[in-house]
Amino acid sequence: MKINGFGSLSDEHIEEIESRYALSLPEDYKTFLKETNGGIVTEEHALKISSI
């Protein structure tokens, strides 16, 4: 499965988000954001609803 990643976030960006929204993200989620920051499955690998 191919996933197009969104890039990674810096510590500074994460700290800005936490400050802006007055929250503290869990350490494991911060690691996830710094390493991958999520992504999207390419269309050719996405499950088509019509095929269910």
Secondary structure, 3 states (H helix, E strand, C coil): CCEEECCCCCHHHHHHHHHHCCCCCCHHHHHHHHHCCCEEECHHHCCCHHHC
